[in-house]
Amino acid sequence: MVGALALDASTDSAGPSGAAPASARSGTDASQVLSSPTASATPTHDPAPSAKQKPLSASGSSASPIAPATTPAQTLVKGAASGSPIQKLFATGSEVPSDKKLLDIFNPNSSLVLVNKTHQLSPLKYAPKDLRAPAVATGSQEPGALRAEAAAAAERMFTAAAAQGVNLTLMSSYRSYDTQFNLYNSYVAKKGAAAADTTSARPGFSEHQTGLAIDIGDAAAGSACDFTSCFAGNPAAQWVAAHAHDHGFVVRYVPGAELKTGYLAEPWHLRYLGVGAAQDMKVRGIASYEEYLGLPGSPGYK
């Protein structure tokens, strides 16, 4: 599930929209026939070539039409579609990972890892090695932990929000495979598998297990709308919708993208992608990470 561990929560957050290089064209047309100056002052005309004769190129050999040269779209991010927005971002050279192995949406150690109903974590019981508790306000009894890079980004984001009078709280963050197993099964027991799958991720398919996802609350708004659709009206939700990308986070499950993400909208669930990718998604107006990767939606498990 994407939400907190409280069993009455409506969802489980992870577990819920550069131009390509222009084609280079040949600077000359080798199919043009070269003419020769006449020997006398009186213009003469060469006889029409026979059916077997072919025009000659500058080299003197038979010329064939030359197709415009094209530069194939670069595929830098493994697993993402060629020509997708994320490929264009990294093709600009403005985003350079410290380790090229992290340019892989199947690598669980990458901030770009894709986790949804058709892309499970591998290994299934993956656990990050660099988890730490972010120094932010909490709003639940669930222990808070994130991967180091995401934890630092969350600290900056919470500080920026507070400076603008918005009191974010951390409601949920890293969950182990076993924790997600118990949480998901509790939802199945309560409302059935079909309903549970719209709000809670199965173990091994949850963004929370990556250590890159958080659920937020609003300290000033009370708990009435925690993990429910009305949270969208709280200042915390409105602030992250407008500013989370500046700190490397995106609102992962938004209204209208349910068939892409596989989950109902969760304005409290944020996913860390890194500042470059998060800002690029925002500028392009792309609602789902699946679309940003140029991949099909993930409405259900296979």
C-alpha positions in Angstrom: 0.0 0.0 0.0 1.0 3.5 -0.4 -0.4 4.9 2.8 0.7 4.6 6.4 0.5 1.4 8.4 -2.9 2.3 10.0 -5.3 -0.2 8.6 -8.0 2.3 7.9 -5.8 4.2 5.6 -7.1 4.5 2.1 -3.9 3.6 0.3 -0.4 2.5 0.2 1.9 4.8 -1.6 4.0 2.8 -4.0 2.4 0.0 -3.5 -0.9 3.1 -5.6 1.5 12.1 -16.8 16.1 18.2 -26.1 14.9 17.8 -29.1 16.1 14.7 -30.8 19.1 15.4 -32.9 18.0 16.8 -36.2 18.6 14.5 -39.1 21.8 15.4 -40.9 21.5 15.7 -44.6 24.2 15.3 -47.2 25.6 18.6 -48.3 25.8 17.6 -52.0 23.7 15.6 -54.4 25.9 12.9 -55.9 23.1 12.0 -58.4 23.7 15.2 -60.4 25.4 14.5 -63.7 28.6 16.5 -64.4 28.7 18.4 -67.8 31.8 18.9 -69.8 32.8 22.1 -71.7 32.5 21.8 -75.5 35.5 21.6 -77.8 34.3 24.2 -80.3 32.6 27.6 -80.0 29.5 26.2 -81.5 27.4 24.5 -78.9 26.8 20.9 -79.5 24.5 18.4 -77.7 25.5 14.9 -76.7 23.2 12.2 -78.0 20.7 10.9 -75.5 22.1 8.1 -73.4 21.0 4.6 -74.3 18.7 2.8 -72.0 21.7 0.9 -70.6 23.7 4.0 -69.8 23.5 5.6 -66.3 24.4 9.1 -65.2 27.9 9.4 -63.8 28.8 10.9 -60.4 31.8 13.1 -59.8 33.8 9.9 -59.2 32.9 8.6 -62.6 31.0 5.6 -61.3 27.3 5.0 -61.5 25.5 7.0 -58.9 22.6 5.8 -56.7 20.3 8.1 -54.8 21.7 8.9 -51.3 19.3 8.6 -48.5 19.5 11.4 -45.9 21.8 10.4 -43.0 20.0 10.1 -39.7 21.3 9.9 -36.2 19.5 7.2 -34.1 18.0 8.3 -30.9 20.3 7.7 -28.0 19.4 5.1 -25.4 21.2 6.0 -22.3 18.8 4.9 -19.6 18.5 1.1 -19.7 14.8 0.0 -19.8 13.4 3.3 -20.9 12.0 3.6 -24.4 14.3 5.1 -27.1 13.4 8.7 -27.7 11.5 9.0 -24.4 11.6 12.2 -22.4 14.1 10.7 -19.9 16.4 9.7 -22.7 16.3 13.3 -24.1 17.2 14.6 -20.6 20.3 12.6 -20.3 21.3 13.1 -23.9 21.8 16.8 -23.2 24.6 15.9 -20.9 23.2 18.1 -18.1 22.5 15.0 -16.1 25.5 12.8 -15.5 25.3 10.0 -12.9 28.3 9.2 -10.8 27.9 5.6 -11.9 26.5 4.6 -15.3 25.2 1.4 -13.8 22.6 3.7 -12.2 21.2 4.6 -15.6 19.0 1.6 -15.4 15.3 1.5 -14.4 15.7 -2.2 -13.3 18.6 -1.4 -10.8 17.0 -1.2 -7.3 20.0 1.0 -6.2 19.2 3.6 -8.8 17.0 6.6 -8.0 15.5 6.0 -11.4 14.2 2.5 -10.6 10.7 1.8 -11.8 8.5 -0.1 -9.4 4.8 -0.8 -10.4 2.5 -3.7 -10.9 4.5 -5.0 -13.9 7.9 -4.1 -12.6 8.8 -5.8 -9.4 12.0 -5.3 -7.4 14.8 -7.6 -8.1 15.7 -9.2 -5.8 12.2 -9.4 -4.5 13.3 -8.8 -0.9 15.6 -5.9 -1.8 16.7 -3.8 1.1 18.7 -0.5 0.7 22.1 -0.5 2.5 22.2 3.3 3.1 19.0 3.9 5.0 18.9 6.6 7.6 16.3 8.6 9.5 15.7 12.0 8.0 15.8 14.9 10.4 12.2 16.0 9.8 9.0 16.3 11.8 7.0 13.1 12.0 3.3 12.6 12.2 2.9 8.9 12.9 4.4 6.1 15.0 5.9 4.4 12.0 9.7 4.6 12.0 11.1 6.9 9.4 13.9 5.9 7.1 15.1 6.8 3.6 18.1 6.2 1.4 20.8 8.7 2.2 20.3 10.8 -0.9 16.5 10.9 -0.6 16.7 11.7 3.2 18.9 14.7 2.5 16.5 15.9 -0.2 13.5 15.4 2.1 15.2 17.5 4.8 15.8 20.3 2.3 12.2 20.1 1.1 10.7 20.2 4.6 12.8 23.2 5.5 11.8 25.0 2.3 8.1 24.3 3.0 8.4 25.5 6.6 10.0 28.7 5.4 6.8 29.3 3.5 4.5 28.5 6.4 3.7 24.9 5.4 4.2 22.2 8.1 5.0 18.9 6.3 5.2 15.8 8.4 6.6 12.4 7.6 3.9 9.8 7.9 5.5 6.8 6.2 8.8 6.0 4.4 10.8 2.8 3.9 9.0 -0.5 4.4 10.7 -3.9 4.2 9.3 -6.7 2.1 7.9 -8.4 5.3 6.3 -5.2 6.5 4.6 -4.7 3.1 3.5 -8.3 3.1 1.7 -7.9 6.4 0.2 -4.6 5.4 -1.1 -5.7 2.1 -2.6 -8.8 3.5 -4.4 -6.8 6.2 -6.1 -4.8 3.4 -7.0 -7.9 1.5 -8.6 -9.3 4.7 -10.5 -6.1 5.2 -11.9 -5.3 1.7 -10.8 -8.1 -0.7 -7.9 -8.4 -3.1 -9.5 -6.3 -5.9 -10.1 -3.3 -3.8 -6.8 -3.7 -2.0 -4.9 -3.6 -5.3 -6.2 -0.1 -6.1 -4.6 1.3 -2.9 -1.9 -1.0 -1.7 1.1 -2.6 -3.4 1.9 -6.2 -3.1 5.2 -7.1 -1.4 8.1 -6.7 -3.8 6.0 -4.2 -5.9 6.1 -1.3 -3.5 8.0 2.0 -4.0 8.3 2.2 -0.2 10.6 -0.8 -0.3 13.1 1.2 -2.4 13.7 3.7 0.4 12.9 6.5 -2.1 9.2 7.1 -1.3 7.5 9.0 1.5 3.9 9.7 2.6 3.4 13.2 4.0 1.0 14.8 6.4 0.0 18.3 7.3 0.7 19.3 11.0 -1.5 22.3 10.8 -4.5 20.6 9.2 -5.0 17.8 11.7 -5.4 14.1 10.8 -8.9 14.1 9.4 -7.7 13.9 5.8 -4.6 11.8 6.3 -4.4 9.1 3.5 -7.8 10.1 2.1 -8.7 12.1 -1.1 -9.5 15.2 0.9 -5.8 15.6 1.7 -5.5 17.3 -1.7 -7.1 20.4 -0.3 -4.5 20.7 2.5 -1.7 23.3 2.2 0.9 20.5 2.5 -0.5 18.7 -0.6 -0.8 21.9 -2.6 2.7 22.9 -1.7 4.4 19.7 -2.8 2.3 19.7 -6.0 3.9 23.0 -6.8 7.4 22.7 -5.3 8.4 19.1 -4.7 10.2 18.8 -8.0 12.7 21.5 -7.0 13.9 19.0 -4.4 13.9 15.9 -6.6 10.4 14.5 -5.6 7.3 14.0 -7.7 3.7 13.4 -6.7 3.7 9.8 -8.0 -0.1 9.1 -8.2 -2.2 11.9 -9.5 -5.8 12.1 -10.7 -6.3 11.0 -14.3 -3.2 8.8 -14.4 -4.8 5.7 -12.7 -4.5 3.6 -15.8 -0.9 4.4 -16.1 0.1 4.0 -12.5 -2.4 1.3 -11.4 -3.4 3.2 -8.3 -6.0 5.7 -7.2 -4.7 9.3 -6.7 -2.6 9.8 -3.6 -1.6 13.5 -3.2 0.4 12.5 -0.1 2.7 10.0 -1.8 6.0 11.4 -3.1 8.7 9.6 -5.0 12.4 10.7 -5.2 13.8 10.7 -8.7 16.5 13.3 -8.4 16.2 17.0 -9.2 17.0 16.7 -12.9 14.3 14.1 -13.7 11.7 15.6 -11.3 12.1 19.1 -12.7 12.0 17.8 -16.3 8.8 15.9 -15.7 7.2 19.1 -14.2 8.3 21.3 -17.1 7.0 18.8 -19.6 3.7 18.5 -17.8 4.0 14.7 -17.6 1.8 13.1 -14.9 3.2 9.6 -14.6 6.7 8.2 -14.4 5.6 5.4 -16.8 4.9 8.1 -19.5 8.2 9.8 -18.7 10.0 6.6 -19.4 7.9 6.1 -22.6 6.5 2.8 -21.3 3.0 1.3 -21.3 0.8 1.8 -18.3 0.7 -0.7 -15.4 -3.0 -0.9 -14.5 -2.8 -4.4 -13.1 -0.6 -7.4 -12.2 0.2 -9.9 -14.8 
